[in-house]
Every structure is written in C-alpha cells, then in structure tokens.
Amino acid sequence: MKVELLHIVGCPNTDVAEANARAALDALGFRAVPVELVTIRTEAEAVSTRFGGSPTILVDGVDLFPTAPVRSLACRVYATRNGFAGAPTQEQIEVALRGASR
C-alpha cells in the first residue's frame, strides 16, 4: 500500500491530515506503511497529479475522498461530523482505508 499526502506549500492543514492519516493507519495495523508527503508547487503539477486540493490523501494513486481534480494550488474542505474542516478526521480516514484495502 502506498499512501501519499499531496499538499501545497504553507497549507495549514497538512500537519493535521498527516497526523490523522498516520493514526488511522496505525489503528488498522498498517504501522509499517509510511505517509509520503508530496508538495504540489505549480499548477502544472496540480494538473498532472490527482490533486483534489490541499491536502489530498491518495492510496495507491486513488483519492480516499473522491472529488473532481483541481487545476490550481487550491485548498480543500472536508465535511466532518462537526462541520467543515481542512482535513478529514482519523475516523473518516479509517473508514475510507477499510474500503480501499478490500
């Protein structure tokens, strides 16, 4: 399993998304799977990747939370139980990972 966290420079939600992804992987027994941070620096990189806005979590190249790709250095918003947030919760990532690992 390859986990990538795509983000833009200065994204205030990168750390939270990385921590939640790491905690979700650990909780599901994937402790040895690293979370690779991938910085999207240009609009061309955004277009050439499956970038859905910062932060985007890909597992084996597939967005855990499918959305239309963006063509710019944009932020992303996730709907959570407590309202909109800049990163998915650990629980949301765990649920998505369970579906991705089937």
C-alpha positions in Angstrom: 0.0 0.0 0.0 1.3 3.4 -1.0 -0.1 6.4 0.9 0.7 9.9 -0.4 -0.5 13.2 1.1 -0.5 15.9 -1.6 -0.3 19.4 -0.3 0.7 22.9 -1.2 3.4 25.0 0.4 2.2 26.6 3.6 -1.1 24.6 3.8 -2.2 25.0 7.5 -4.0 21.6 7.3 -1.1 19.4 6.2 0.1 18.5 9.7 -3.4 17.6 10.9 -4.1 15.5 7.8 -0.7 13.7 8.2 -1.3 13.0 11.9 -4.8 11.7 11.2 -3.6 9.5 8.4 -0.8 8.1 10.5 -3.1 7.5 13.4 -5.7 5.8 11.1 -3.0 3.6 9.5 -1.7 2.6 12.9 -5.2 1.8 14.3 -5.8 -0.5 11.3 -2.5 -2.3 11.8 -0.6 -0.6 8.9 2.2 0.7 11.1 4.9 -0.1 8.6 3.2 1.9 5.8 4.7 5.4 5.5 2.7 8.6 4.7 4.7 10.2 1.9 4.3 14.0 1.8 4.2 15.3 -1.8 4.4 19.1 -2.3 2.5 20.4 -5.2 4.4 23.6 -6.2 2.9 24.6 -9.6 -0.4 24.5 -11.4 1.2 22.1 -13.9 1.9 19.6 -11.1 -1.7 20.0 -9.8 -3.0 19.1 -13.3 -0.6 16.2 -13.7 -1.5 14.6 -10.4 -4.8 13.5 -8.9 -4.8 16.7 -6.8 -8.2 17.5 -5.3 -6.9 20.4 -3.3 -4.6 20.7 -0.3 -4.5 18.2 1.5 -5.4 15.2 -0.7 -4.7 11.7 0.5 -4.0 9.1 -2.2 -3.8 5.3 -1.6 -2.2 3.5 -4.5 -2.9 6.6 -6.6 -6.6 6.8 -5.8 -8.1 9.7 -3.7 -9.5 8.3 -0.5 -12.3 11.0 -0.7 -13.1 11.2 -4.4 -13.6 14.7 -5.8 -13.0 16.5 -9.1 -9.3 17.2 -9.6 -8.3 20.9 -9.4 -6.1 22.7 -11.8 -4.7 25.2 -9.3 -2.9 25.5 -6.0 -6.1 25.3 -4.0 -7.2 24.4 -0.5 -9.6 21.6 0.2 -12.6 21.3 2.6 -13.9 18.1 4.1 -17.4 17.6 5.5 -17.0 16.1 9.0 -19.4 15.3 11.8 -18.6 18.7 13.4 -18.9 20.7 10.2 -16.5 21.6 7.5 -12.8 21.2 8.2 -9.5 21.5 6.3 -8.6 17.8 6.8 -10.6 14.5 7.2 -10.8 13.1 10.7 -9.0 9.9 11.8 -12.3 8.1 11.8 -13.1 9.2 8.3 -9.7 8.0 7.1 -10.1 4.7 8.8 -13.4 4.1 7.1 -12.0 5.1 3.7 -8.9 2.9 4.2 -11.1 -0.1 5.1 -12.8 0.3 1.8 -9.6 0.9 -0.1 -7.9 -2.2 1.3 -10.6 -4.6 0.0 
